[in-house]
Amino acid sequence: PVACPFYKKIPGTPFTVDAFRYGAVEGCSAYFLSHFHCDHYGGLTKKWCRGPIYCTALTARLVKMLLSIDSAYVCPLELDTEYVIDGVKVTFLEANHCPGAALIHFRLSDGKTYLHTGDFRASKSMQLHPLLQTGRISLLYLDTTYCNPKYKFPPQEDVIDFVVRTAQRYLKKQPKTLIVVGAYSIGKENVYLAISQALEVPIYTDASRRRILHSFGWPDLSKRISSCNQSSPLHVLPLASLQHENLKKYLETLDQRFLAVLAFRPTGWTFSEAAGKELDLIKPSSRGRVTIYGRIC
């Protein structure tokens, strides 16, 4: 393995954050995981024995369930609760990213404070958190793809409202429209949950994702999950599969239960400046019976 870069290490502590791919890091006695996305937990396998892994309770469940990490090494921490680890005060804050994602706040004995964001989406509630209001941050670790002024995403609530309104409009025009939301293994649950609530329909997805979603312990989400792909016009599929040809073939497997597909790729990877200014200006990509909205975040 390559040497662990300095920005994965928290100065004055024996801690690293999202540094599992670098082998046994010299001087590290505690490994922190910001959230359960593979570009952050990469390097974690069921053979892990290098030290304790600190993460949120939800992330801990996923680490044990999907990576088969020995429970003895997994140390779940609750959000907004201060813990003392190796003499350092540590607090996890909501990162407004995927389920279980956390900002990690470190307060050293000499008074220095460090904040590691992991992947996050800034919000007013985050800015108003007491820990970020009352004290100066000595060093900020920004782990973000979009650290550039040109990226100005609309509020998440506006994006979800746009998706719901669009789905309702298409269904009014063609009641036999299949609504598809693309997602990674976790993340974007608030998008398809909002559609499910607005349309009053269950959410169909495959067995693997159903297992993950049930592990969240979210009653309103769990009760809406369906194992029958014919019973609901709302399906969740892997983000990578949301291509015109793939969706056309997928439609054909449903025995003419649906006549058209409306798909959403809710990811910032397809950012456009126009979308950041006015969501209703977004133009979908349509081909035959398949329509894909891909430029929303």
N, C-alpha and C positions, 0 to 999 in steps of 0.2 A: 504493500500500500504506500501511497505518497504521504509526505509529511502533512500533519494537520496544520492548516493555515491559521495565522494569528487571530483572524476575525471569528474563528469558531471557539476561541478560548476567552474566558472572562478573567481579566487581570486581577491579581491578588487573591485568586480563589483556585481550588483544584477542580474547577468545573469546565465543561465544554457544552455547547448547544448544537444539536443536529450534526454531530461529528462521529457518526458510526462507521463511516467507510474508510477510516484512516488507521484501522488496527487499534492496538492498545496505545492510547495517547499517553506519553510520558507525563507523570505528575497529575494525571486526571483520576480522581477518586469518585466522581459523580457525573453521569451523562444525562443531559436534559434533552427532551424531545418536545419541540414546539407543537407539532400536530402530525396526524397520520396521513401524510402524502409521501409517495415513494421517493421524491427528490429530497426529502428531509430524513426519512428513516432508512434510506439506503445503507446497506452494510449490516443491518440487524437480521440475524437468522436464529433459528432455534438452538444453535450452538453457543449463543451469546453467554459469556461468563466473565466479562471484563470489569463489571461493576454495576452499581444500581442505576436504573433508568427512571428519572423523575419526569412525570407527565400528568396531564389531567386524568380524572377517573374514566372519562369516556375513551380517551386515547389508550389508556391502560387496558381496557377491555378489548379493544381492537388489536393491540399488540399481542396480547395473549391468545386471542381467538384466531387471528389470521396469520400470525408469524410463529406461533407456538413457542414464544419465549417463556422460559422458566419463571413462574410467578415469584420466586424468591428474589429475582432481580428487578421486578416491576414495582415501582413505588408511586401510587396515585396520590395526587394532591388536589384539594378542592380549590375552586376559584375564590379570589378575594379573601383568602386566609393566609396569614403570615406563618411561615415555618422557619425554624432555625436548622440549617444544614451545614455541618462543619464550621460553625461559628458565624455563618452568613444568613441574614434574614432574606427569605425568598417568598415572593408572592406571585401567583398566577392571575392575570387579568384577561377578560374576554377579548379575543382578537378580531371578532366579527369576520371570520373567514369560514372554514368548514367546521362541522361539529367537533368539539374538543380542542380547537385551536386556542393557543394562549400567547399573550405577551408575557415575558418573564422579567420581573423586577427584582434586582439584587441590591441589598443594602449591606455594605461591609462594616466591620467594627470601627473603622476609621472615619465613617460618615459618608464615604463615597457611594454613589448610587449608579447602577448601570441598568439600562432597559434594553432588552433584546426583543424585537417585535415578532420574529418569525414572519410568516406571511400574514398580513392583516389588511383590514379595510378601515381607514380612519372614519370616525363618526363623532358626533357631538357628545354622546354619552361617554365615549372613551376619553375625550378631552376633559370631561368634568369629573373623572374618577379622582377620589381624594388623594391617592398616592401621586398622581400626576399634577394635581393642583397645588399641593402644599410643599413640595420639595423640588429642588433643582436636580436635574439628571446630569451626572458628571460625564457620562458617555452613553451615546445612543447607537445601538446596532440596528440599522434599517435593512431588513431582508425583504426587498420588494422589487418586483419586475418593472413597476411603473413610476419610478422616481424621476419624473420629467414633467415640467409644467404643461407640456402639450396634452398630457393625459388628464382629462377632466371628466370623470365618469359621473353620470347622473346619480342621484340618491337611489339606493337599492329599492326603496319602497316604490319609486317611480317606475323602475324597470319591471318590477313584479306586476304593478298595475297595468303597464303596457302589454305584458304577456297575457294577462288574464283578459283584457279587453279584446286583444287580437284573436285569442282562441274563441271567445264568445261570438265575435263577428263572423269568423269562418264557419262555425257550427250553425249559425243562423242561415248562412248562405247554402251550406251543404251539411245537413245533420249527420251524414255518415262519414264525417271527417275524423281521422285518427290523429290525436294530438301526441306528439313525441317530444320529450325533453331529454337532451343529452347530458350526461353527468359522468364524472370520474367515480371511483369506488365510493368515495364520500364527498359531499358538497352538493350544492344546488337544491337541497331538500326543500328550502323555503319557497323555491320557484314552483315545483310540482305540487307541493302541499297547498299553496295558494290557489292553483288551478283546480285541484281536487275539491277544495272548499267552495269555490265560486260555482263550479259546474255540478257540485254534489254527486261526484262519481268516485269510485275507488281508483287506486293507483296500481297498475300492473307492472311488475318487473320480475327478473329471473330469480331463481332460488338463492343464488349467492348474494345478491343485493338484498333480498328479503331478510336473510340472516343478519346482515350487517345493520339494516334499518331497525330491526327488532331489538338489537343489542343496545341501541341508543337509550331505550327506556322512555321514549316519548309516546304517551298513550294516544294522543290525537293522530299521530302519524301511524302508529302500529295498527290502529283499528281500521285505517283506510287502505292498507296493503292487501292486494289480491294476488292469488296464484293462477287466475284464469285469464288468459290473454284475449278471450272473446267477450268478457263481461264488462270491460271498461274501454272508453275511448281515449284513455290517458295511459300511455306507456312510457317507461323510463328505460333508455338504452345507453350503452357505452358511448361516450362523446365521439370517439373515433369512428363509430359506425354511421354517423349522421352525414352520409353522402347520398346524392340523388339515386345512384344505381342501387346502393344497399337498401335504401328505404323503399324503392320500387319493388325489389325482391321480397322485402319483409311484408309489404302490403299483400303480395300474392299468396303468402303463407296463411293469411287470415280468412281464407274461404269466402271472399267477397262480403265479409262482415262490414268492411269499410271501403269507401270508393275514392278517398283522397287522403293525403298525409300533410299535416302542418307540423313542422319540426322547429324546435328552438335549440340553438347552440349557445347557451348563456355563459360565455367566457370572454374575458378581456383580451385573450389572444387575438381576437378578430376586431380589435378596437378601430374605430374610425372617428375622426374629430367631429363629423356631422352628427353622429349618434350621441356624442356627449352634449350637444347643444339642444337637439330636438328629436326625441325618440320617434315621433310620428313621421319623421322624414326618412326613416329607415326603409330601404327597399329590399324586399326578400328576393331570394333566388328561386325562380320557378321553372320546373321542367316537367311537362306532362301533368301528372296527378300529384306531383310532389313539390311542396313549397318549403323552403328553409330560411328562417331568420337567423343569421349568423353574426350580426354586428351589434350585439348587445353584451353587457357585462354582468 
